[in-house]
Amino acid sequence: MAGRINDEDVKAVRDAVPIDAVVSEYLQLRNAGGGNLKGLCPFHDEKSPSFQVSPSKGFFHCFGCQEGGDTITFVMKVDHLSFSEAVERLAGQAGITLRYEEGGYNPSHQRGERIRLVEAHKVAADWYAEQLASGPEADTGRIFLAERGFDQAAAVHFGVGYSPQGWDHLTRYLRGKGFTDKELLLSGLSQEGRRGPIDRFRGRLMWPIRDIGGDVVGFGARKLYEADNGPKYLNTPDTAIYKKSNVLYGIDLAKKDIAKSSRAVVVEGYTDVMACHLAGVTTAIATCGTAFGGDHIKILRRLLMDNGSARVIFTFDGDAAGQKAALRAFEDDQKFAAETYIAIAPDGMDPCELRLAKGDDAVADLAEPRTPLFEFALRQIVLRYDLDTPAGRAAALDEAAPIVARIKNSGAQHEVAVQLAGLLGILDTQFVVKRVAQLARWARDRGGRGPAPQSRDSRPYDAAPGPRSSGPALTLRNPVYATERELLKLALQRPELASPAFDAYGVDEFTAAPYAAVRQTIMDAGGAEYGIQDPQEYLVRVREAAPDDQVRAMVTELAVEPIMRRTVDEVYAGTVLVQVRRRAVERRIRDIQSQMTRLSTGGDPAQLAAVQNELWVLQQYDQALQGQGAAAL
């Protein structure tokens, strides 16, 4: 049984790795104000960024799907890791050696499965690269690269390697490094042979495939020898760490420039990615043995941030297979907010061939957006029909119009419909426009006309995000809820301004049930005073004290959401404290006045006198709060 990671080491890992540095490995972050950063949430589809990161507090929270937590939580969720696996991964990045309790530290047995599989791939990648650089058998691989314009420096930059032709060279090497046969089989680096595990890749040129975080999770292997009866390209099978539909080759090298330039170039192969990057097109990426699809789009959208200037350029071979790939990409075009284009090199060359034939400048020129993808797709459809006949034009319109009708932006849809009329040679442009609009209406009708779910963007500007309950909706139009929320944000984010007065507030002073639960959680964690004593551990302790995931999410949300006042000082904190307390006092005054009404009609005189006295005291206190502010607390 794996040992438990020492609590002090967990805290050291949490403090050592900045959350913004970790999150920015997966998505583009921009300034959100108040010291926070924002981006497109990696946990649900959205077009406007509702995912916020607070570097100063070490937390993230999505106001759209309510996911939130610290650095460890983010890594757990985004890479589907257990708690110990996430800590181990972050510890490796920070260079922290972890201590394990309940039996001590034994890396080969106690580290998480995913961490072990990633480590096996890293060791394998280094070994393959060493074989290519100096192995006597690897001449064939070195010649293959040289013939395509790649020298040893290029091979090193992309981590290209070579797998020897023997049966179990890598398997034996990894065993010597402490990996078990089970781990080698689970990783996809080995496969079952007649007498045990053997190497999956033999006699091939090897490209390491890295995830967006930079970990090697698989390999693409290119056939080199005629005697090899396998496919031209052989990829790692789907494993616990590798899903071909979820990875893009070169994304680890391209992600920063994609985010910086709001541009991505999608090519078809590993050598095409190499050629583009060496030619200065450092935003090039490729799929790994599968068509470009929805999961790949999600990766790019988070990097592009879906801003209006974003561009995605697809480069495909000019042959029939390349045209088919382009049409498949067009089917997913509307999943992008970015504009999509297609680029086909002269004579149908791919970027690697183009670089060899015409140099780096020709590759850079190829990656410039020229032909919109929808225009290319429509031209390919139109070319299949005889447009010299009315029947041919009508048939082409029947196939092309539904595609144009899928365009969501009505203005763009109208413009493309006009262009389609021109491509078809139909003089009555309005006929085509109306046909497309009619198909779009029919498509909406088939999908139902029920009320659309309210998106975050259409929500009133002051609707309070957070867990929904069956009770009245929490909205910042209600000043009571708004003030309670603001006080909790102060208690979590600026405890030195809220304490000690906040710690004297009862749970019943918070009228919104989620806020009352957060108040109780802060109390259970030691109060705002603990935040002054140990600021770094305070929020972690409050989250751990939460009774359930819903309250924990609310704590994270309030810890990340900016305070509503630009200047946050003792005066502002005092104002919020007084507002919450005065409303609590006013509620109690109304309750007592109602009680007095009941007692005045035949109630106990002594009880009536006591209630009258309490009312007087509360009224005096309310006047003091009104006149003296926080000093009266």
N, C-alpha and C positions, 0 to 999 in steps of 0.2 A: 504493500500500500504506500502510495507516494506521501512523502513528508509534507508537513504544513510549512509554508514560507514564513520566516520570522517576521513579526509585525513591524519591527524597526526597519527591516529591509524593504518592506512594502512601502512604508512612508518615505524612505530614501528614494525609491524609484519614482514615486508620485511627485516628489519635489524636484527630482533631477531632470526630468524630461518635460519641457514646456508644452502645454497642451496645444498652443497654436502651431508649434513646429510639427507636432504629430498630425494634427488635422490637415495642415496644408500639404501633407504628402498625398492626400486623397481628393482634395477639392480646392478651388481657388477661394481665398478669403479676401474681403475688402473691408475698409473701415466702416463701422456701423455707428460711430459716435460713442461718447462716454467711455472710451477705452476698449470697447468691444469690437469684434470682427464678425462679419456675416458671410454666408455662402449658401449654395444650394444644398439642401439636406441629402446626405447619402443614404438615408433610411426610408425615404419615400419620394415619389415624383412630384416636382413642383417647378413652376416657371419663375416665381419670384422668391428671392432668398428669405427664408424664415428661420434659418439655422444660425444661431449666434454662439460665439466663443468669447469667454472672458479670460484673457491671459492672466490678469492679476489675481483672479480667484481660482484658476485652474479648472473651470467647468465649461461645459457646453450645454445648450438647450435648444431644441427645435420647437418653435411656437406653432408649427403646423401639425406635427405628429406626436409631440410631447416627449420624444426621446431626450434623455439628458443624463449627465453624470460627469465624472472626472476623466482624466487621461486614460486610466485603466479601463473604465467602462466603455469609452469610445473604441479602444482597440478590441475589446471583447466583442462588441456589437458589429463593428465594421468587418472584422476578419473571422467572426464566428469562433472565437476562442473561449476556453474556460478562463476563470479568474487567474489560476496559476500560470497558464500559458501566456496570457497577456502580460503579467508581471515579468515572466521570464524573457519575453521578447523585448520589453522596454528596458529591462536590466541589461540585456546584451547590448542595446544601443548606447546605454549610459556607461557601460563598463563597470557595472556593479556586480560583485559576486554575492549570490544569494545564499543565505543559511537556511537549512531545512531542519525542522524539529521532528520529533517522533522517529528517531532513527538516523538522523544525520543526512548529509548531502551525498547523493549518488547519481550523477548526471545521467548515466545510461538507463536508469530505471525510474527516476523521479521526475524527469522533465516531461512536459506535456507532449502528446503525440504530434501535434502540428509543428511544435518547435523542433522536435527530432527530425521530422520529415524535411523541414526547411534546412536544417543543418546538414542532413545527408546530401541535399541538392547543392548546397554551397561547396561542400567538400568535393562532390563529383564535378562541379563546374571548374573548380581550380585544377583538378586532376586532368580533366579533358583538355583544358587550356595548356597545361604543361606538356601533354602528349603532342599537341599540335606544334608547340614551340620547339621542342627538342627531340621528340620521338622519331626514330629512324623510319618507322613504318608510315609516318604521316606525310611523306612527300606528295602523295596523290592529293591530299587535302590542301597542302600549301600551293600546289600547282593550280588546283581548281580556283582558289581565291585570287592568285596572281593573274590568271587569265581573265578575271572579271574586275581587275583594277584595284585589288585590295592587298596591301602589304602587311607585314607583321604588326606594325603599329595599329592598323585598322582592326586587325584580329584581336589585339589586346583591348582596344577601346570597347569593342562590342562583346568581349569575352568568348569569342569563337574558339571551339576546341575540336578534338578528334577522339573518336572511340576506336580502340584497336580491334582487330578482326577476331581475336581469340574469344573463347566462350565465356570466361568469367573473370577477366582482368579487373574490372571495376568492382565486381562483387567481392572478390578476395581482398581488394584494397580497403573497401568500406568495412568489411568484417574486422580488418586489422585496426580500424579506427574506432571500434567499439559498437558498431551498428549490428543489430540482430537481423536474422533472415526475415523475420516478420516485418521489420521496419523497411527492409530493402524491397520486399514485395509490395507493401502498402504504398511505398513512394513511387512505384512504377519504374524505378531504375533497374530492377531485376524482374525476371519472370520465372515461373516454374519450369525446370528442365527435368529430364528423366532421373537425374541423381541429385536434385536439389536446385536452388536458385542459380540462374545464369544471367549474363548481361542482356538487357533488352536491346541496347543499341550496340552494334558491332560493325566496324569498318565504315563509319559514317562521319561526315562533318557535322559538328554539334553547335547549335545556337542556344544559349541559355535564355529561357523565357522568364522574365521577372514580372512580379505584380507591381501595382502602382506604388507600393511602399519600398520597392527595390529588392525584395527577397526573390531568389531563384525558386520557382515553383514547378518548372517543367523544362523540357527540351524539345527543339525541333531538329530532326536529324535528316541530313541529305544523303541520298545514295551516291556512292562513288565508284563502285565496282560492278561490272557486268554480271559477275557470279552471284551478286545479291539479288535474290528473287523477291525481295520485299518491294513496297511502293517507293516511288521517287522520294517522297517526304514521309517520314514516320514521326508522329508526335507522341508525347507522353499521354497515356490514357487518362481519363478522368480519375482523380484521386481526391483525398480529403483536402488537398491544398491547390489542386489544379482543375479548373473547368474551362475548356477552350472557349466557351461562349462568354466567359467573364474576364478574359485577359487580352491585352493588345501588345504585340511585340514592339518594343522600343518606347513604351509609355513612360518607363522610369527615366529615360534620357530626355524625352520630349516634353514632359508635363509642365516644366517651368516656362518653357518658351511658348507652349500652347496657351497657358494662362496669361502670359505677358502680352502676346500678340493677338489673342482671341482668334487664332487660326490653327487648323489642324489639316494635315495632308494624309489621306488614307491611301496606302499603296498595297500591292498584292503579295509581296514576299519579303523574306528576311534580307536578301541581297539588295532589294529595292530600298528598304529602310536604310541600310548601310550607305548606299550610293547617295541617297538624298541628304543624309546628315553630313557626309563628307563633302557634299557640294554646297553646304550652307543652309539646306532646308531642314532645320533641326526640329521641326514640328511633325516630322513624318512618323507614322505608326502603321502596323499591319495586323490583320487577324492571324490566328494560328490554326490553319487547317480547317477553317469554317467560314461561312458567309458572314459579312458584316450585318449585325442584327441589333435587336432592342437593348440587350445588356451592354453591348459596346457603346451604344448611343448614350446610355446613362453615365458611363465613365467620362465620355467627352463633354457631356452637358455640364457636369459639375466643374470641369476645368474651364470651359468656355464661359460659364456663368450666364449663358443665353442672352448676352447683351446684343443690342441692335447691330453692332458692327462685326459680330462673329461670322467666320467663314469656315466651311468645311469643303475641302477639295478632294474629290475621289479621282485617282488615276487608275485606269484599267487598260488592259491590252486592247488593241483594236480588233481582235478576232471575235468570233461569235461568242466564245465563253466570256470574254471581257464585257461585251455588250450585255449579255445576260446578267452578269454580276452588277452592272450599272443599273439595270432595271430593277433588280432585287433591292439595291440600295435606295432607289427612288420610292419603293413601296413604304420605306420607313422615313421618308423625307419629312413628313409632317410632324414627326416626333422631335425634330429639332426646331428651336427658335432661330438658330443660325441659318444663314443663306447657304445653300449647297450648290456645288459646281462639279463639273466633270472635266478632266483633262486627258486627252489621248495624244501620245507622242507621235511625231511623224513616222510613217512606215510601220505603225503598230508596235514600236519598240517600248519595252518597259524602262523605268528609270535607270536600272543597272546597265542595260544595253545602250541607252541614250548617253550616259556618262562616258562609256567607252568610246562611242562613235563621235560624239560632238563636244564632250567636255562638261565641266561643272556648270557653266553659264546656261547651257541648254536645259539642264535639270532644274535649275532655279527658275528659268523661264516657264518650264512646263507647269510648275506649281502655282503660277499666277492664275487667279480665277478669271475665266472667260465665258464659258458656256454654262448657263444654269442647268442643273441636273434635270429639272422638269422639261426644259426645252429639248435636251438630248433624248429623254425618254419618249416625248411626243414625236420627235423626228423618227425614232426607230419604229414606232407604231405606224406612222404615216407611210414610211417607205415600203411597207408590206402590201400596200394597196395600189391599184391602178387609179390614180387621181384624174385621169383623162375622161373617166366615165362617171355619170351621176351615181351609179350603184357603188362604185369604188369609193367615191367621196363620202357617201352615206354610211358605208360599212366602217370606214376609218373614223368617222365622227362617232359612231356607236361605240367603238372601242376606246377612243381617246377622251370623249366627254366625261365619262364617269371618273377618270383619273383627275381631270381638272376640277371636278366637283368636290373631290376630297380635300382641296386646299381650303384651310380654315379661314384665312384672312379674306374677307369678302372683296376688298380692293384688289388684292393680288389675284384672286380667283377671276375677277372681271378682266384684268389685264391679260392673264394667260389665255382666257377664252377668246379674246380679240386676236392674240397671236396664233391660236389654233385655227381660227377662221382663215388667217393668211396662209398658214401652212397647207391647209386643205384646198385653198383656192376658192373658197365660198365667199362670194361678194356680199351677201347679206350677213354682215357681221353680227347684227342684233339677233338673228336667228340662232346662231351658235351660242351667244351670250345667254339668251333665254333658255336654251336647251340645257346648258350647264347649270344655271340657277334652278331649273325645275328638278334636275337630278339631285342637286344638293338638298332641296326641300324634301324630296322623297326619302332620301337617306336619313334625314333628321326625323321624319315621321315614322319610319320603320324602327328607329331607335327609341320611340316613345316621346310624348310631349309632357311628361311629368315635370314638376319643378326641379330645376337644376340644384344640386347641393351647393350650399354657400361656401365658396372658397375663402381662403384667408384674405385674398386680395379684395374680395367684395364685402368682407365683414366691416361693419362700422368702425371707423378709425379708433374708437375708444372701447371696442369690445375687449374685455379682459381675456387673454388666452389662458389656457390651463384646463385641467380636468373638468369634464362636463358632468353634471349630476341631474337627477330627475326633478330637482327643485327649480326655482326661478333662475334664469340665466344671470350670471354675474356680468355686469356691464359697468364700465367706468363712468357712464352717465349718472350712475348712482353715487353721489359723493361720499356716502358712508363706506361703501365697498372700496372706492378709490383710495380713501385715506387709510383704511385698514391695510390695504395692499402696500401702500407707500411706507407705512410704519414697519411692516415686516421686511421690506427691502432694506430699510435703514438698519434694522436689527441684524440682518444677515450680512450686509455689505459694509456698513459703518458702525459696528457695535460700540465703538468708543464714543459715538455721538448719542446713541440710544440708551446706553447703560449709565447709571443704575435704574433710571426711572422705568425703562421698559420691563425690567424683570419683576417689577411690582404689579404689572398689569395682569389681570385675571383672564382666563380663557374666554369667559363670558363677555368680555369687552369687545370681542370680535364676532360680529353678527353673521358673517359668511362662513358656512361650515368648513370649507377648505382652509380658510384663513385661521379659524379657531384650531384646526388640526395642526397647522404649522406652528402656531403659538405654543401649543402643548409640546410639540416636538422640540422646539428650542428650549423650553423649560426642562424637558427630560435630558437634554444634552448638556445642561449646566448653565443655561441662560446666556444672554448677551455678554455677561461679565467674563465668561470663558473665552469669548472671542477677543477680549482685550489681553487675557493672560497668554493665549496660544493662538494667534491669528492664523497661522498656517494650517493648523489641525482643526480649527473651529468648524468650517463648513463640512469637512469630512465627517466630523463627529455628529453634526446635526443630521446629515443624510443617513448615517447609520442608525440614528435613533428613531427614524421615521417608522411608523407601524406597518406601512404597506408601500407598494410601488407608486400608487397615486399620490400619496403625500410626499414621497421622496421626489417625484417628478416636479411637484409644486415648489418644493424647497429649491431645487436646482433652477427652476424657472425664475423664481424671485431673486436668486443669487446672481443671475446673469442679466436680467432685464434692467436697463438703465433707470436710475432714479429720475423723477420727472423734473427736477430743478437742476439747472446748469451749475449753480453755485450751491454746494452741499456743505453746510456748516452747522454750528450749534444752534443758531437762530432758527434755521429751517427745521432741524430735527425737533426743536422745542415746539415749534408751531404744529407739527404733525402730531406729536405726543399729546398736546393740549386738545387738538381737534378730536382725536379718538376718545380721550378721557371725557371731554365735555359731552359728547354724544352718548356715552355710557351713562353719565350722570343724568342727562336729560331723559333718557329712557327710564331710569329708576324714578325720577320725579313724576313722570306720567303714570307709572305703576302705582306710586303712593297716592297720587291724587285720585285715581280710580278706587283705591282701597278706602280712602277717606269718604268718598261718596257712598260707598256701601255701608261703612260704619256709622255714618251720620243718620241713617234711617233705622235706628233701634239697635245699634251695636253697643259693645262694651265701652263705657266712657273712658276707662283707664287705657284701654287699647287704642282708642281714638286719640287720646292725649299723646301717647307714645309715638303714634304715627305722625301726628302734627309736628312733634319735636324733630323727628327724623327729616321731615320735609323741610323744616326751617334750616337744619344743618346743611342739607344738600343744596338748598338755594344759596346759602351763604358761600358754600364751596364753589358753586358754579359761578357766582359773581367774582370770587377770587381768581378763578381760572381765567375768566374773561378779562379781568383787569390786570392781573399780575403775570399771566401766561405760565411758562414752564416753572417759574419760581414757586408757584403754588402747588406743584405736584409733590 
